[in-house]
Amino acid sequence: MASFMRIDDAQFQTFVKRVGNKVEAKEIVHDVGNGMRKLAAESTRKVKARTPVDTGNLRGGWSTSGMNYGGAGFSFTLENNVEYAPFVENGHRTRGGKGWVNGQFFLKKTVVEIQGEFPEIWQPIFDKALRGLFG
């Protein structure tokens, strides 16, 4: 049988080894995780800016936790453990139960805003991680 073409896959094998080493070292997970921490910080900043201030306790109660990576992807929790936070967010009855105070929806508005901005926030983070993987 005649050989018409010889394929040298040395460069491809080098590429596979480099990418494999980076994936094994979880560099991309580290890079994307850093991006998610930035996204969490930005989310916290935005929700704090929207949170109404009386004593400052509610605004100061925001934190992020639960930065996780799992089969479904990266996640974090944006939370406020101030006892009355849900009532200011969602609304509540007045004392005596005869009136209603409308909710401020500062968390809901922030989540909607971040979801709308997600592609422009996330794409540079993801692109940087991929450049690190293939570069």
Secondary structure as a PSIPRED ss2 file (coil, helix, strand):
# PSIPRED VFORMAT (PSIPRED V4.0)

   1 M C   1.000  0.000  0.000
   2 A C   1.000  0.000  0.000
   3 S C   1.000  0.000  0.000
   4 F C   1.000  0.000  0.000
   5 M C   1.000  0.000  0.000
   6 R C   1.000  0.000  0.000
   7 I C   1.000  0.000  0.000
   8 D C   1.000  0.000  0.000
   9 D C   1.000  0.000  0.000
  10 A H   0.000  1.000  0.000
  11 Q H   0.000  1.000  0.000
  12 F H   0.000  1.000  0.000
  13 Q H   0.000  1.000  0.000
  14 T H   0.000  1.000  0.000
  15 F H   0.000  1.000  0.000
  16 V H   0.000  1.000  0.000
  17 K H   0.000  1.000  0.000
  18 R H   0.000  1.000  0.000
  19 V H   0.000  1.000  0.000
  20 G H   0.000  1.000  0.000
  21 N H   0.000  1.000  0.000
  22 K H   0.000  1.000  0.000
  23 V H   0.000  1.000  0.000
  24 E H   0.000  1.000  0.000
  25 A C   1.000  0.000  0.000
  26 K C   1.000  0.000  0.000
  27 E H   0.000  1.000  0.000
  28 I H   0.000  1.000  0.000
  29 V H   0.000  1.000  0.000
  30 H H   0.000  1.000  0.000
  31 D H   0.000  1.000  0.000
  32 V H   0.000  1.000  0.000
  33 G H   0.000  1.000  0.000
  34 N H   0.000  1.000  0.000
  35 G H   0.000  1.000  0.000
  36 M H   0.000  1.000  0.000
  37 R H   0.000  1.000  0.000
  38 K H   0.000  1.000  0.000
  39 L H   0.000  1.000  0.000
  40 A H   0.000  1.000  0.000
  41 A H   0.000  1.000  0.000
  42 E H   0.000  1.000  0.000
  43 S H   0.000  1.000  0.000
  44 T H   0.000  1.000  0.000
  45 R H   0.000  1.000  0.000
  46 K H   0.000  1.000  0.000
  47 V H   0.000  1.000  0.000
  48 K H   0.000  1.000  0.000
  49 A H   0.000  1.000  0.000
  50 R H   0.000  1.000  0.000
  51 T C   1.000  0.000  0.000
  52 P C   1.000  0.000  0.000
  53 V C   1.000  0.000  0.000
  54 D C   1.000  0.000  0.000
  55 T C   1.000  0.000  0.000
  56 G C   1.000  0.000  0.000
  57 N H   0.000  1.000  0.000
  58 L H   0.000  1.000  0.000
  59 R H   0.000  1.000  0.000
  60 G H   0.000  1.000  0.000
  61 G C   1.000  0.000  0.000
  62 W E   0.000  0.000  1.000
  63 S E   0.000  0.000  1.000
  64 T E   0.000  0.000  1.000
  65 S E   0.000  0.000  1.000
  66 G E   0.000  0.000  1.000
  67 M E   0.000  0.000  1.000
  68 N E   0.000  0.000  1.000
  69 Y E   0.000  0.000  1.000
  70 G E   0.000  0.000  1.000
  71 G C   1.000  0.000  0.000
  72 A C   1.000  0.000  0.000
  73 G E   0.000  0.000  1.000
  74 F E   0.000  0.000  1.000
  75 S E   0.000  0.000  1.000
  76 F E   0.000  0.000  1.000
  77 T E   0.000  0.000  1.000
  78 L E   0.000  0.000  1.000
  79 E E   0.000  0.000  1.000
  80 N E   0.000  0.000  1.000
  81 N C   1.000  0.000  0.000
  82 V C   1.000  0.000  0.000
  83 E C   1.000  0.000  0.000
  84 Y C   1.000  0.000  0.000
  85 A H   0.000  1.000  0.000
  86 P H   0.000  1.000  0.000
  87 F H   0.000  1.000  0.000
  88 V H   0.000  1.000  0.000
  89 E H   0.000  1.000  0.000
  90 N H   0.000  1.000  0.000
  91 G E   0.000  0.000  1.000
  92 H E   0.000  0.000  1.000
  93 R E   0.000  0.000  1.000
  94 T C   1.000  0.000  0.000
  95 R C   1.000  0.000  0.000
  96 G C   1.000  0.000  0.000
  97 G C   1.000  0.000  0.000
  98 K C   1.000  0.000  0.000
  99 G C   1.000  0.000  0.000
 100 W E   0.000  0.000  1.000
 101 V E   0.000  0.000  1.000
 102 N E   0.000  0.000  1.000
 103 G C   1.000  0.000  0.000
 104 Q C   1.000  0.000  0.000
 105 F C   1.000  0.000  0.000
 106 F H   0.000  1.000  0.000
 107 L H   0.000  1.000  0.000
 108 K H   0.000  1.000  0.000
 109 K H   0.000  1.000  0.000
 110 T H   0.000  1.000  0.000
 111 V H   0.000  1.000  0.000
 112 V H   0.000  1.000  0.000
 113 E H   0.000  1.000  0.000
 114 I H   0.000  1.000  0.000
 115 Q H   0.000  1.000  0.000
 116 G H   0.000  1.000  0.000
 117 E H   0.000  1.000  0.000
 118 F H   0.000  1.000  0.000
 119 P H   0.000  1.000  0.000
 120 E H   0.000  1.000  0.000
 121 I H   0.000  1.000  0.000
 122 W H   0.000  1.000  0.000
 123 Q H   0.000  1.000  0.000
 124 P H   0.000  1.000  0.000
 125 I H   0.000  1.000  0.000
 126 F H   0.000  1.000  0.000
 127 D H   0.000  1.000  0.000
 128 K H   0.000  1.000  0.000
 129 A H   0.000  1.000  0.000
 130 L H   0.000  1.000  0.000
 131 R H   0.000  1.000  0.000
 132 G H   0.000  1.000  0.000
 133 L H   0.000  1.000  0.000
 134 F H   0.000  1.000  0.000
 135 G C   1.000  0.000  0.000
